[in-house]
Amino acid sequence: MLPVSNCSAKELMMPPTTPRIELPSVLEGRWQALRRLRSAVDDALDRALQAEHGISASEYAALAALAYSDDGGHLRQQVLADAIPLQQSSLSRLVSRLERTGLTERFHCPTDRRGVYTQITDRGREVVAAARTTYVAVLERSLAEACGDPELAPLVEHFRHA
């Protein structure tokens, strides 16, 4: 037996609408919009980078941080974690994947054995250079698409004109 609905026959025949969510403050609404924008862009970046270069957006971010650092392409793991940003445990897994594929290598600090550095390899530099074109194109396209959402458009304009 089907449950009894409190909806009228007319309401049941109407197409469903997306509920409006109004958070209690402007600050909360803007923060949620920023999270939505980041999620949409990250998803698009992940799909494109994986399809075209075999790396995730997080892996690209790590490689880019290493490649464009002013420290010769190597960073202490905590500095890399803060730059991406990722939790230390997630960064360790990410760096392990990059190391297995020959894009980075790890070494201990010669003066502090507790300090672990990640160094980008020549192959890693090639991958990040090739992937950068895809990254920038997808970033620009995703931000342009987000302009169609009235909650996201002001955030996009801030990034474009900052």
N, C-alpha and C positions, 0 to 999 in steps of 0.2 A: 504494500500500500504506500502511495506517495504521500509525503508530508503536505499538509495544508499550507497554502501560501496566503500571506496577508495582502498580496498585491491584487489589484483589480485586473480584469482581462485586458484592458487597454494598456496598463503598465507592463504586463507580461509580453505584449506584442511590440513594445517600443525597444529600439536597440539600447544596449547598456551604455551608460556614460561612465567616463573615468571620474572617480570621486576627486573633489578638490581638497587639497590638504593645505591648511593655513596654520603655520606654526605660530606660537604665541608672541614672538617678537621678530622684528626686522633682522636682528643679528642672527637668530636661529634660521630664518628663511634664507638669508644670504649664505650662511655656512652650508646649509643643505644644497643650495643651488651650486655652490662650488664643488661639493662632493659629487653631485650628479654630473657636472661638467667634466671633472677629472675621470670619473668612471667611464663616461662615453668616449673620451679621447683615449684613455688607456686601452679600452677594448679594441678600438679601431687600430691603434698602434700595434697592439699585440698580434692581431690578425694579419696585418700587412707585413710586419717584420718577420713573423714566423713563416708566412707563405713565400716571401721573396728572399729572405736571408737566413732562415733557420734559427733565429734568436728571438727572445721575448723582449718586451719593452723594458723590463727590469734589467735584462742582460745588456741591452743597448745602453741604458743609463749608466751602468757600471763601467762599461767599456769607454763610453764618452767621458765620464769623469776621469778615468785613468789617462785616456789619450790627450785630453785637454788640460790636465793639471800642469802646474808650473814646476813639478817635481820630477821631471823626466819619465813620466808614465808609471810611477809607482806611488802608492798611498798606503799608509797604515790602515788596517782593516776597519778600525773605529772611525777614522776620517771618511773612508769610503761609505760606511754604513750611514753616517750623518749626511753625506752629500746626496745620497740617492732619494730619499731616506728609506732605510730598511732596519728592522730589528737585527741584532747581531746574529742570532741563530739563523734567520732567513738569509742573511748575507753570506754566512759560511756555506750554506747549501748552494747558493747562487755562484759563489766563487769556485766551489768544487766542480760545478757543471762547466764553467768557463775553462777551468784548468784541464778537465778531462778532454775537452775539445781543442785544446792547444791555443786558446785565445788569451789566457793569462797564466802566470805562474806565481807561486807563493815562496817567500823566503823570510827567515828570521832576521830581525835587526841585529847587526853585529855587536852593538853596545848594550842591548837589552834583549835577552833571549825570550822574554815574554812578548815582545813586540813582533807582530806578524804583518808583513807587507804583501800587497798584491801588485804584481808588475804586469802590464800589458805586453804581449808578444808582438812581433812583426805581423803575424797572421791576424791577431786581434785588431791591430791598427788598420789593416786592409779591410776587415769586416766592418768596423765602425765607419770607415770612410765611405764604403759602398752603401751601407745602411742609412747613412745620414741623409741622402737625397730622399729616400723613402720616408724616413722619419719626419723631415720638414714638410714634405708634400702632404702626408696624412695629417699632420698637426694643423697645417693651414686649412685643409679641406674640412676637418672635423670642427674647427672653430667657426668656419663659415657656415656650416650646417647648424651649429648651435645658435647662431644669430636668429634663427627662425623661432626659437623658444623665448618668449618674453622675459622669463625669469633668468635665462642664461645670457641673453644679449648684452646686458650691462657689464657682466664679467668679461665677456669676450672683448668688448670695446676697450675695457681697461687694459687688457693684455696687448691689444693691437696698438694702442696709443701711449703706452707707458714709456 
